[in-house]
Amino acid sequence: MATRCEIFCEILIAILLPPLGVCFRHGCCSVEFCICLLLTLLGYVPGIIYALYVIVFINRDPDDYYWRPLNA
């Protein structure tokens, strides 16, 4: 599980460049990255919103199948 400092840095990067933050979390060949890239090209704000959602709520550990907030 990622530490709070890693998550904070990913959130800051996601606000500046949304696809880069998602790339750090899920990789550059993932569906999340492609959706974020498309949303960012269509509009900057939807890209930021989706990137924050992916970073905070979608867990990158393949063993954990539950979607939950990081503080739960």
C-alpha positions, 0 to 999 in steps of 0.5 A: 500500500502506498504511503501518504507522502506518495499519494500526496505527490501523486495528487499534486502531479495529477493536478498539474498533468493528469495523465502523468499522475495516473501513469505513475499509479497504474502504468502507461498502457492501462485503461485508466491512463487512456481514459485520463488522456482522452479526458484531458485532451477533451478538457483539462478539468475532466482529466483532473477530476478523473485522475484524482478519482483513479488515484484516491479510489482505485487500488493498484494492488491486484490482490485486493478486489475491493474499491474503497477510500484510502483511509478506510 
